[in-house]
Amino acid sequence: MEQLNSGRSLAAEEIDAAIAWLADEQVAPEPRADLLAALARKGETATELSAFVRAMRARAVAVPFVPVDPTGEVLDVCGTGGDQLGTFNISTTVALVCAAAGVTVAKHGNRAVTSQSGSADVLEALGIRIELEPTEAARWLHEHQFAFLFAPRYHPAARAIAPARKLCAARGQRTIFNLLGPLLNPARPGAQLLGVPRPELCETMARVLQTVGTHRAMVVCGEVPGGHLDELSTLGPSTIAEFHHDRGFHASVLDPTMWPLQPADLAALAGGDRHTNARIVRDVLSGQDRGPRADAVQLNAAAGLFLAGRCSSMEQGWELAARLLTDGSCLRKLEELIAASRA
């Protein structure tokens, strides 16, 4: 606490000891919350984030999955949340589009924290199983190219830290775990499309993913009227930090006028509760909704398909996503996952 309060960063071995203490349920939540608050006030460095990721991954329950095609990347598509914009579950819809393209998607997520409907909530409302044991998740990845990894099941240390996080939330204090969640996928995906709510986080989070062994990643933050979206935006420019193991690190800004997008405003991307969002997701995946929501999904799916190596550019990804959303492939994948959930 003295070190953090004086503005000095933690070394990797100190972080490992700190996590062990934070996860000790014999320690009252209050002092643990104080430590998390002190770290947030100091400001987490990329080095600290990387060390936290490694320490938390080491304590996670592993998914025993070995890709059949060693040249293909396992993909995760997720956002940190926290943009407070109330959009529908864009990342979850994109994950299903990518699975429909034959990409192996390990979707790591949780129930809603900063929104009405988290990825777990909307998938459950769609009829897709969210609580898969590790061996079941590996089987789903092999057989269906999709599995949802429910974060509380795979991260016992995070469950133990939850009371301290809740106390911080009650105090209005964010913690490092607001950033860590999307970085802790127990399937260790080689490719990741990650959305963050502030553009200055893009490069930091991309550097963290690069240092913990991700092969290809794109960290994005989209501009919308009055704020920022933890997705690629169809309503304004998007800040992007990306790296490819064979191409190096690159920062850029994506101009939405490059794409044939329909006129829209933020209200056109609005979601609601889990059942409302489930209906929206189904309408987009079935091709019934080809409006601005489908545009947002198609743009982000273009990035996901590119990262996973399904196509050689986002332009090709845009065309592939359009085809999948209109030829029934996405709806068939959704129905396949619902049927597997009932089996």
Summary of the structure (lengths in Angstrom):
residues: 343
radius of gyration: 19.2
end to end distance: 50.9
largest distance: 59.8
contacts: 1209
relative contact order: 0.16
helix: 50%
strand: 14%
